Amino acid sequence: MTLIFDAMLCALTLGVALATVLGCGVFRTIVFFVVYGLLLSVAWVRLDAVDVALAEAAIGAGLTGVLFLAAFGKLTRIGVEAEPSPKRFHLPAALGCIGLSGAMAWAWFALPEPHRPTPDLSDALPRAGVENPVTAVLLNFRAWDTLLEGTVLLAALIGLWILTRDEDWHHRLGRLQHVRSGGVMESFGRLLPPVGTLVGVYLIYIGADQPGGAFQGGTVLAAVGLIAALAGLLRPPRITECSWRMALVAGPLVFLGAGVAGEVFGVGFLTLPGSIAEGAIFIIEVALGLSIAVTLALLVIGPPEGGDSE
């Protein structure tokens, strides 16, 4: 039964991937993309990579899908034709895809199997201050990658804000939301955020020892804020509000501070000594989760569009 399930999962994933690439209509393609991300999450779970599965479901499928839908709605509102022209066979693109697929197949069968780093990681893990090897790698052994990922998110948000018209700069972010009193959206806005907040905080809290962490928990918290904003229960901030700006940079600043502390203790920049690693990683996770949540939520809300100057 396990083999049958895995075979069906592979076939479904390939089929949805083809539907995403070849499907007609932008909206239909976005829906297939979200389904593809969810199927990939199940595949990662089957490979015992629960951390990757959580990140794929929350960011790869959920948040990215919402961003695509928001872009689609924006194009529709401003009157831009969102549907593509009739598809034509593009020979260079097809040849490039075939060549890339052939190169990956050759690499799979021809290259030697890499040595697994498990023994080295097992030896180093006690010095990391956490039990989850993924968290140890992301926040201690290869912290540069994680710091840059958080910085890239912040840079993307700043790039989005640059598109704001001068006359809208002091307005609140996004568009003013109107919901029917007592309707479905308002009910969801009151029901889901308390549960989602508990889930997001829990994922950040357990990230040191179990699957979870700042990116997974921060994405859930971002979804909580978006639901509350869509329900009209939470008003989006202005770009000029200092408290929100501090929340955006809290994660990278705390991360850099921990990196400097590692240099002071003589173990190297962005390398945490065992004596402070556990507490430092927890503080980094909390600050980074907050910054990721605010950054992702504001990315989806978008730049100010006027109409609400209060």
DAQUI-V727278 format. One record per run of one state. SS is the DSSP state (a for helix, b for strand, c for the rest). FROM is the first residue (numbers start at 1). LEN is the number of residues. Records with the same first field share a line. If there is no record, write none. Layout:
# DAQUI-V727278
SS: FROM-LEN + FROM-LEN
This chain:
# DAQUI-V727278
c: 1-1 + 23-3 + 47-3 + 78-13 + 111-7 + 129-4 + 142-1 + 163-3 + 169-3 + 175-9 + 207-7 + 231-7 + 239-3 + 265-12 + 302-2 + 305-6
a: 2-21 + 26-21 + 50-28 + 91-20 + 118-11 + 133-9 + 143-20 + 166-3 + 184-23 + 214-17 + 242-23 + 277-25
b: 172-3 + 238-1 + 304-1
